Amino acid sequence: MRWIMVLLALWTARAAQRLSLTLGKGKGSSLPGMVALKIYPGILRWFAGQSRLGTVMVTGTNGKTTTNNMLAQIINSSGYKVLVNSEGANLITGVTTAFIRSANLWGKLDCDYAVLEVDEAAFPTVAARVHPDTVVVTNFFRDQLDRYGELDTTVGMVAQALNNLNGTKLVLNADDPLVAQLEQKSGLKAQYYGLDPGSETTHVGAETREAKFCPLCGALLNYKAYNYSQLGDFKCHGCGFERPQPHFRAHSMRQTGDLFQGEIDWQTRNFGLKIPARGVYNFYNALAAVSTAITFNVDPDTAAHALVSYAPAVGRMDRFDYQGKPVLLNLVKNPTGFNQALAALLNQDTLQDVLVAINDNAADGRDISWLWDVDFEVLEENQPRFNNFICTGKRAAEMAVRLKYAGVPAEKISIHNNTERAIDAAVSGGGKMTFLLATYTALWPVEAILAKKAKRVEGDAESMPSVS
Amino acid sequence: MLKVCHLYPDLLNLYGDRGNVLAFTRRCSWRHIPVQVYQANLGDKIDFENFDFLFIGGGSDREQTLLAADLSRQVDSLKRAIEDGLVVLAICGGYQLLGQYYQMPDGRKIPGLGILDLHTHSGSKRLIGNVAVEIELAGKKIKVTGFENHGGKTFLNGVAPLGQVLSGNGNNGTDHQEGARYKNAFCSYLHGPLLPKNPALTDHMISLALERKGMDSTIVPLDDSFEEEANGKMLERLGVRR
């Protein structure tokens, strides 16, 4: 009976997908899953039980997509068959769709590992059905607060969901107190990865730190050093909760051109990790992926080597060429990510035009007040290197207000409600370089228009921070 | 010199509310009114009467409890200052805190500072979304916009509302009132933040602060075209006439 329901759900979902593709409606990353779950809610459990060696769920605010893709790449290059959900399709429907696409006509999967990126808010429902063998948690930052309520609620939901699992192994970021508390809160065993604060790490965004207080007892947290935001070497003087000793300890980090490298100590071994990307946040993702793979008995050198050629996901940090001028496109979706993007802008010594596209659809977060938690104030003293700021998207005017109060002169700010005209103004501006920063639902339209006007530069797309 | 007190910026930093302090100070600076911000932290002794503008934002529940304990030590000074006409902006959690109590779902009452005659009940469903409110300032009606996100429902007893809800929920979703006003203390649930895109309200508060200080309270007009566009777009979207 169960099998008949699975087949009915699977075949209907496939038909729905074909229909939606024929009608040209969307990329179809959630529809098949939605249809299948309606017909047979148990289908996700049926699929998840089939991965031969294990199912991994990656969650957290920033770095989910990148960590997940990096992990899949490592496992794949070690000779295993991997199933991944496609970028951003990280709700229960997207996860189910990933399985539907990989299954054969009889609902059977051929995979060693299922590696799933899962949204924090969707985590409890997905975890309850998937029963993951391993859960990786990257970090918790405020993100789309109106969707989830306050950050505390989100973290509490994830902790509760973990508590309901049995025998699941955790891979946790030791540097984030909100993440590191999960071992105690869930009663599950954890392996920690962490990054020793050093000279290459930044202090941008100290104003919007999420965890000033011990998540266990509420006393003030003391920090010896920060990497960024609330990630660092913390200790609570109230209850003694402190940064756990990382099993995978990264140190001696440095940026050389477009390569970010560091060393990792694990047990008695020491190995180098080198990724073709800028910034400490990307290194965190790589460290999470490598650490998780090692817990699957992948050799450390093999794991590290697999990331030397890591190609970032489309849209996260794309490089284009407009009549010889470099144009960079990046997603911005929360204060921490936006601060990192601003740091990349300030890294450039040439005159720049900057387009900011802000939407407030459900997927972006309907409350745009997070823009006021971004440290745009750094732009005030660096004005000479900016030619123009072009604001577009549904909340273009609010973005203009934000820049004005950050101290950017009003004559350098303009509002273009028409996306195409905004992009034209940005790429043909007087600067030697153009940056386009867009929220989630603004990213695809901007990318589509830009791709018609400018040439995509392949293989050299890493110089912007990836934030998701 | 106008002295601004930003209360616990380290704690009450939800939803970009620090933008309110930015708006107040920038609009002073643009008019060459000298202004200075003092960031008060937990444990600091604050002489509220010495300030010209006080901002209290909102935090998550845990942070809210901590600051309530710290503030209640100096509630007398704060009360005297408010009675004396100190210009205050209290948003969301800060607003609730100035009231009599916050009632939990189990009926337990967490006492507030008891400065304003209002109280809050924890609601079953959070009130979330864009809001438009009509406010009367010095006899002139203006329309302000913002974003609300609160679990508590506030009811006013002896104080006036800040304004009437044109779209959205406001204090409790039932009586069409938003915020509270007592002397020069302005309370609201609106994030966004409130002051940057509602410059008429900001300027009114600057003018009140100058007046209390005995300084020239005339306000030179500024170019507010971005602010007006941001505000107007939202009013349009909410179906409210500008």
Interface residues (C-beta under 8 A of the other chain):
Chain A: R142 L145 D146 G149 E150 L151 D152 E207 T208 K212 F213 G218 L220 R366 D367 I368 S369 W370 L371 W372 D373 R395 A397 E398 A400 V401 R402 K404 Y405 A406 G407 A410 I413 I415
Chain B: P9 D10 L11 N13 L14 Y15 G16 D17 R18 G19 L22 A23 R26 L42 S60 D61 R62 E63 L66 R126 I128 G129 N130 F147 N149 G151 H191 G192 P193 P196 K197 D223 F226 E227 E229 A230 K233
